[in-house]
Structure formats: structure tokens, C-alpha cells
């Protein structure tokens, strides 16, 4: 089995298990937005881990969070400017 096939299999296995756990969490008394936020962050980190390893996955998640915060700040500034 080639390296790309192993990575694809690992990704499909990871995302299937991660989605099943999120589905189980939705059955509990947890707000769906909180479950989605954790699922999305875990998805980004897991994909980075499978592709490049732990340190690169940590860096990817850090940069992704920085981008989200930046977009929210710019959106908030534009909303305040337009109101």
C-alpha cells in the first residue's frame, strides 16, 4: 500500500470516527454550536496530523485560529463602520 493510500485510509477512518463521536455528543445536552466548533477544530488538527505530523498540525491549527480571529475582527470593524 502506497503512502498516499495509507494517508487516505487514515483520513477516512479519522473523519468517520470523529463524526460518529460528534453525532453521539449531539445526543447529549450539549449545544450544537459548541459541538460543531470542537468538531471543526478537531477536523483541522486531525487532517494536519495525518498529512504532516503533530508539530505541523499544531502550527496549522494555530494559524487557522489566527485567521478566524482576524476575519472576525475585520468583520466587526466593517459592521461598526457601516452602522
Buried (B, 14 or more C-beta within 10 A) or exposed (E): EEEEEEEEEBBEEBBEEBEEBBEEBEEEEEEEEEBEEBBEBBBBBBBBBBEEEEEEBEEBBEEBEEEEEEEEEEEEEEEEEEE
